[in-house]
Amino acid sequence: MSEQGTFFQSDQVDQRPMRHALLWRLASYLRPYWVGLLVLLLLMAVGAALEVMPSELTLRLINRFMDQGSLKGAAPLLAGFAGVLVAGFLVSFARYFLLAKVGQKAMLDLRIELFAHLMGRNTDFFHRNPVGRLMTRVTSDVQNLNEMFASGFVAIVGDALSLLAIVIWMFRTHAGMALVAVGILPFLLVATEVFRRRAGEAFRETQRRYAAINAFLQEQISGMGLVQVNSQEQVSARQFRGLNEDYFQAFLRTIFAYAVFFPVVEFITSATTAALIFYAGFKLQAGAITWGLLLAFVQQSNRFFRPIRELAERYNVMQTALASSERIFRLLDNRDEIPEAPDARPATFAREIRFEDVTFAYEEGGRQVVRSLSGAIPKGRRVAVVGHTGAGKSTLINLLMRFYDVHEGRITVDGEDIRNLGLRSLRGLFGLVLQDVFVFSGTLRDNIVLDRPLDEGRLASVLEQSQLRDLVDRLPLGLETQVGERGQKLSAGERQLLAFARMLYLEPAVLLLDEATANIDSETEAKIQTVIERVSHRLTTFTIAHRLSTIREADEIWVMDQGTLVERGTHEGLIDQNGVYAKLVRLQFADSEAA
């Protein structure tokens, strides 16, 4: 399957949700603001009543003129006309302002809920969902819902009230002409239903294609260096062109539906006006109605179709919002998370961490990357893990931090299964330093402290321990230096030292190192080794090692092969065994150096 197809297919749904269920769920975000909604409904009712007042005044003015031949004594009616216009302006202003405010508050709540929900997903969820698509959910899709709240959802109620008020006025004034005006409605309802069916799927497909474009863009821009170094610019451009063509074709289907529907509505509106005039002509000849009644009905029939046209226009907003809400609620309903026990206890570390017959696979029924592994990490000890790529080394850290849960066996801290410990307190035991360091935009200080309480004394100590003081002293702004997006203003080695400073500021009980010196120069590696030596004597250290020279002094070395722990011991002891570890050493160095 092509890359475009992968992005697109992963965002489809097998069944269309019930529209009523979606609308009801969306309405739940308005419930906290019920007072504002009540005021809004009251304003809509007043606005609906004002809709019929101009036609009523028109009827009376023209009848007075036709009866008397002048508008003498019509000042109260003219004043009432002006008052209705002013009142209509004030009510419309208050209505739209309050509607926008309530909608924005509802979207604020939804954005916060979405972000908090994303923060609770497990690591596997982010491996399976492109960042661009998730960004679309929190930004574009929520904005589509905001458009619905601001100009669709509640506004439709206002249009419905206006329609009701107009129909009541028509039938109260002249039932025969009212029947002519509303008699065309069945044709309009049929046209609307056909349009709804045709446009609904087109809207959903358009939104899916849009999310695919965002996902592709995010990936390509993030990996632009790799794209350029491999001369893949034209390939990427071709793939992007294909995604855009798919989006264009989906959007064309939406435009076609509207291109047919709106002329149909205009035709029905004109036909209704013509039918009214034709019917009124006979009535006028028979003296059954007045010219004032005819003009008032023509005026009101135009008002009658205005809410219908607006309803049709808002259907665009509604369909886009419903397509977005499908994906938003599918994300909110996702339960890919690490469960926390209801009676979870705080994690404390005083004796040892232990793996007990641990077995794990990233996919259910897939290859087991860790198999029946047992071992202990006593407090204050330095344990290192080595093995070929794919042996399952980094998986042990993922399991320790509960980024994933073991499938068989268990991991304990001081004899307590980590699944019974609070996630926050468990992860607070560990200071993790990865091979690929993520740096946030902001200052150097921000990236070390990470919004924890600022302690200047501790920060100064951390800078010394992490060998970062020299860098800070060289920078003109020191700790206030902006590091750029993803720390682009820092070298790879400086980012690694920053990661150690960040870890030390946390004051963890256990130091986890995952290939922390794999991609740096020898000088920075020496600095980091100095840092590790300083802290490993007072911290428990668990190291995933690529460069075997960095773990010679470990108290115990675990050797993994195909997910199994095959050897353990000190460096010298494992060399004497002349097994897997000794072979790894010979591959990295030379027989003479190993000896």
N, C-alpha and C positions, 0 to 999 in steps of 0.2 A: 504493500500500500504506500502511496506517495506521502510525503510529509504533510501536504495540504490535507490529504484524506485523514491522516492520523489526528491532526488538530480538530478537524471538523467532526469526525465520527465520535470522538470522545465527549463531545458536548451535546449529543442528541439525546432525546428521550423516546422511549418505546411507545408510550401512551400519552395522549393529551389529558391533562388534569381537568377536572370539572371547573368551568369558569366561575360558577357560583361559589365553589369552595375557595378559589383563589381570591375572589372579591371579598368574601367574608373574612378571610385571614388578613387581607390588606386592611380591612376596616378595623381590625383589632388594634392597629397602630394609632387610630384616631380616638380610641376610647378614653385614654387619659385626658383628652382635651374636650370632654363632652360639654363643658360649660360653653366654650367657644363655639362648638357645633350647634348648640341650642340657639345661641345668639345669631349664628349664621343662618339657621333655618328660619328664624323670625324675620331676619332681613330679607330672605328670599321670598317669604310669604308677602311681606310688604311690597317688595319689588314686583311680584306677580300681580298684586292688586293694582299697582300703578301702571302695569302694562295695558290695562283695558280703559283707563281713565281718559287718555287722549281721544280714543274713538268715541267714547260717550260724550265728551265735550264737543267733538267735531259734529256729531249727530245733532246736538241741541243748537249749536251755533248756526248750522246750515238751515235747519228747520225754522229757526227764528227769522233768519234772513228771508227765506222763501215765503213765510207767512206775513212778515211786516214790510218786506222790500228794503230793509236796512238793518244795521246791527245796533240800532239805538237801544240802550238799556242792557247791552250785552257785556258791560264792563266786568260784572262779577264772574261771568264765564271766562273772559279773557284772562282775568287775574288768576282764576283757578287753573287755567291752562299753563300759565307761567309757573304757578306754584307746583304743579305736577312735574314739570320739567326739572325744576330745582330739586324737588324731593327725590326724583329719579336719579339725578346726578349724585346726590349725597348717599343714597342707599347703595348705588352701584360702587361708589368709592369704598364705603365701609365694607361692603360684601367682598370685593376683590382683595382688599388689604387683609381682612381677617382670614380669608380662604388661603392666601399665600402664607400667612404666618402659621396657621395650623398645619398646613402641608409641610413647611420647613421643619417645624418641631417634630412631626412624625418621622421625617427622613433623617433628622439628627439622631433620633432613637434607633432607627434601623441601621444607620451606618455604624453606630457604636456597638450594636448587637452583632453585626456582621464581623467587625474587627475582633471583638472579644471571642466570637466563635472560631475565627481563624486561628487565634492564639492558642486555642485548646485542641487543635487537630494534632494528630501524631505525625512523626517524620514521614511515614509512608504516604500519607495524604499529599504532602507537598512534592514527593517524588512523582506522583501520578497526575498531578494537576499543574499545567504550565502557569507560571507567575502572571503572564499577560492575561490569561483568562480570569484569574482571581482578581486582578486589578479591574477588569471590566465589570465584575460583579459589584465591587464596592463603589465604583465611580459611575460608569455609564449606565449600568442597569438601575442603580439607585436614583440617578438623575431622571431616568425615564419614568420611574414611579413618582418622583417629585412633580414632573410635568402633569401626570395624571391627577395628583392631589390638587395641584394649583389650578388646572383648567379642565379637569374632566370629572373625577369621581363625585365630589359634592356638587359641582356646577351642574351636573346632569339633573340632580334633584331640583335645582332652581329652574332649569329649562322645563322640567316636567310640571312644576307648579305654575309656570307661566302659561303653558299649554292648557292646563286645567282651567285657569282663570279665563283664558280667551274663549274656550269652548263653552263654559258656563254663560259668559256674556253673550255669545252668539245665540245660543238657544233661548236665553231669556229675552233677547231683543226680537229675534224672528226665527222661529224653528225651521221654516221652509228653507231659507237661505243658509241657515246653519247646516242643514242636511246636505245641501249642495257643496258647501265648503269642506265638510269632513267626509263626504262620500268618496272622495278620491283616495282616502287613507289606505284602504286595502291594497291598492296598487303600490303605494309607497312602502308598506310593510313587506310586501313580496320582494320588491327591489332591494330593500335593506337586508332581508334575510339572505338573499343570493349573494349580495356584497359581503356580508359577514362571513359566509362560508368560504368564499373565494379568497378574501383578504387575510383570514385568520392564520392559515398555514404559511402564507407568504411572509407575514410579519415574523413568525417564529423562525423561519429559515433565514430571514435577513439578520436577525439578532445572533443566530448561531454563526453565520458567516462573519459577522463583525467581531465576535469573540475570537474566532480563528485568526483573523488578521492581527488582533492585539497580541495573541499568544505568540504568533510567528515573529512579530516586530520585536517583542521583548527579548526573545531568544536570540535573534540575529544581532540586535544592538548590543546585548550583553556579551555576545561572543564575536564582536566585530574584529578583534585582533586575530582570532583564529580564521575567520572568513577571509581576511585580507592576506594573511601569510600563506594561505593555501589557494589564493587566487580564485575564490569562489564567489566573487561579487556578481558575476553575470548569472551564475546558477541561482543565487539567492534572489536576484532581481526577477528571474524567470518564475521562480516559485511564488514570489510576492505578487507578480502580475497575474498568475493563475488564481490566487486567493481573491484578488481584487475583482477579477472577471466573474468568479462565483458570486461575490457579493453584489456586483452590478446586475447580474442576471436575476438574482433573488429580488433585488429592489425594483427591477423593471416590472416584475409580476405584481408588486404592490402598487406601482404607479398605474399600471393598466387597469386594475380594479377601480381606482379612484377616477381614472379618465372616463370610465363608463358610468360610474355611479353618479357623479355630480351633474353631468348633463341630464341624466334621467330625473334627478330631483328638480332641476330647473324647469324641465319640460312639464313635470307634474304641477309645479307651482304656477306656471303660465296657463296650463290647461284649467286649473281651478279658477283663476281670475277670469278667464274667458267664459267659463260656465256660469260664474256668478253674474257677470254682466249680461249674458244671454238670458238667464232666468229673470234677472231684475228688469230687463226690457219689457217682458210680458207683464210683470207685476206693475211697472210704472204706467203702462197703457191702461191697465185696469184700475189704477188709482189705489192699489193695495199697499204700496210702499211709497216712501218719500225719497227725494234725491239725497237728503241727508242720510237716510238709512243706507242707501246704496254706497255712497262715498265712505261712510263709516265702516261698512262691511268690507269694501275693497281694501281700505287701510288696515283693518284688523286681520284680513286674510294674509296680507304680507307679513304682519307681525306673527301670525299663526305659523307660517312656514319658516320664519327666521330661527326659532328654537330647534325646528326639525333639521334645518341646514347645519346649525351649530352642533346638534347631536351627531350628525354624520361626520363633521370635521373632528369632533372629539373622539369619534370611534377610532380614528387614526392613533390618537394619543393612548386610548384605552388598549388597543391591540398591541402596540409597542410595549406598554406597561405590563400587560398580561404575559407577553413573551418574556420580558425581563423577570417578572415575578416568579415564573416557573423555575428559572435557574437560581434565583436568589433563595427561594424556599427549598429547592433541592440541595443547595449548599448548607442552609441552616438545618436541614434534616439529616445531614451527614453525621454519622456517629463514629467516624474513624478517630478515636481518641483513646488515650491510655486511661482506663478507669481508675478512680481513686476510691478506696474502701470507705464506707460511710463512717466507720469508727477508726479511721487512720490515725496513727500515733506519730508524734514528732520523731525524727530520725536523730539518733546520737551514735557516735562512733568511739568506743573505748577499747575494744579488743581486736576484732578481725572482721574482714569481709570474706565470705566464702561462696564459691560456686559448688553446687551439689548436683552432679549428674545432669548438667544443663544441656538441653538439645534445642536447636532453633533453626527455622527456615524462614526466609523473608516472604515466601508465598506458600500458602497452605497446600500441602502435597508436593511442594517443590523440593529442590536440592537442599539438604541439611548443611548449613554452613558452620554450625557448631554441633558436635555429637558427643553426648555423654561426658562432658568436660567437668572435672572436679579439681578444685584447688583453693588455697587460702592466701589471703593478703593480710598478714598480721600488722597491727598498728605499728608505725614507725619503720617498717621494712620497705625496701626497694625491690619491686618485682618488675621484670621486663618480659615482653612477649615478642618472639621472632617467628618467622616462617615465610614461605613463598607467598607471592601475591595471590589473594583468593583463599588463603588458609583459614580466614575467619578471625583475624586479630582485631581489626577495628570493630567487629561485631560485638566483642566483649565489652567495649566501652559503651556502645549503644544500649546493651542490655543492663549494664551497671547504672546508667543514667535513666533507665526506663524510657528511652525513646521507643523501644519495642519491649514486649513481654516475652519471657521464655515460654516455649511450648511444653517442655517437659523439664522436670527437676525444679530447682529454685536457687535464688541468690539471697543470701542473708547478710545482714549487718548486725553484729553482736548477737547472732542467733535468731534475729527477727526477719521473716520474709519481707523483702523490700516492697512487695505488693500490699503489705499491711501498713506501710509507712506513708506519711504525707508526701506528695510529689515535690512540693516546694522545699520542704525541709530536707528530703533525700538529696535532691540536686544541689542544695546548698552545701552539702558535705564536700562536693567535688569542685576542683578548679580545673577546667578543661582547656587545653591548648592544642589546637589542630594544626595540621600541615598548611591548610589554606585558611588564612586569618581573614575574618570579615571585619571591616572597619566602617563605622557609620560616618555620614557627613557631620561636620561639626568640629569642635576644637580637640586638641590632644587631651586636654583635661576631661572633656565630656566622654571621650572614648575609654579612658581609664576608670573613671568613677561610675559611668553608666547610671546616672540618676540615683545612685545610692547616697546616703548622707555624707556630706563632704567633711573629711577629717584631714586638715592640712598636715598635721604631724605624721599621720599614717601615709599620706600621699608622698611626702618627702622621703620617708623610709623606703617606700615601694620603688621610687625612682632610683635610689641607690642600689637596692637589691637586684633590680631588673637590668642594671647597666644602661638605663635610659637617660641618666642624668647628663651625659655628654651630649646627647642629641638635643635635649631641652635647652642646654646652655648655648648650643650653636644657633638655635633658631631665634630670629629677632624678637618674636612675640612669645617665645617660650611655650608654656602650656596653653596659651591662648591662640596658638597657630591653628589655622584651618587646614585640615588634612585632605579635604576634597572628597568627592564621591568615591566610596569604597577605598579611601586612603590612598588615592592615586599620587599624592604628593610625597608619599613615603616609599622607600625602597622595600623590597621583600624582607630583608633582614630587619629593618626598622619596624615594620609591621609585626614581625615575630616578637621582637622585644616588647612592643606595645601589648601584645597578647599576654606575655608573662607579667607585665605590670598590672594589667587588668585582673589577671588571675590572683596575683598576690594581694591586691587591694580587697578582694573578696574575703581573704583570710580563710581558705578552705581547710578541711582536715585531710583531704586526699588530693594529690596532684595527679591528673590524668594527662599523659602526653601521647598524642597520636601522630607519629612521624614528624615531630615538631622541628627537626633540624634537617629535613630531607631536601628542601629547596633553597638553601641559603649558602652564602660563601663561607669559606673556612674561618675568616676573622669573626664573623657574627656567630658562627657555630661555637667558636671558642668562648665567646661572651656568654652564650646561652648555656654552655656546659658549666661555666662558672656559676651562673644563676642556679642551675639545677643542683650543683654540688652544695651551694649555700642552703637551699631550702629543703633538700632531700633528707638532711640530717634531722630536721624537726617535723617533716611532713611524711606521711605515707605516700609512696610514689608508685604509680602503675604506668609503665611505659610501653608503647607500641613502637618498635624500633625497626628502622630500615638500615641505618648505618650501625653496624655491630660494634664499631669502636666506641659508641656512646653508652654502651651498657655493660662494659667489662666489669665495672664495680658494683653491679646489681647484686643484692643478696640472693636472689633466685631468678633464674631465667627459665621461662616456659617456651618450649619449642612446639609449634603447631604445624600440622600437615593435614590438609583436606578436612579441616574442622575438628580434628582430634588432637589432644595433647599427647605427644609421643615421647617427649623427653623433658626433664626438669633438673635443675642443679645450678651450680656456679659456673662461671666461664671456664675456669681451669678444669673443673670436674667433667664438664660436657666435652671439652676438647679431648680429655683422656678417654672418654667413651668412644670417640671416633665414630659418631653416628651422624644424624641429620644436621645437628648444630655444627659439628666440625666441618661437614661438607659446605655449609653455608659460609663459614669463615674462610675456607680455602677459596671459594668462588669470589669473595670480595677482596681478599688480600693476596697472599702468595704462601706457598708452603713454608718458606723460610720465615716470613713474618708471623704466620700462625704459630709456628714452633717457638 
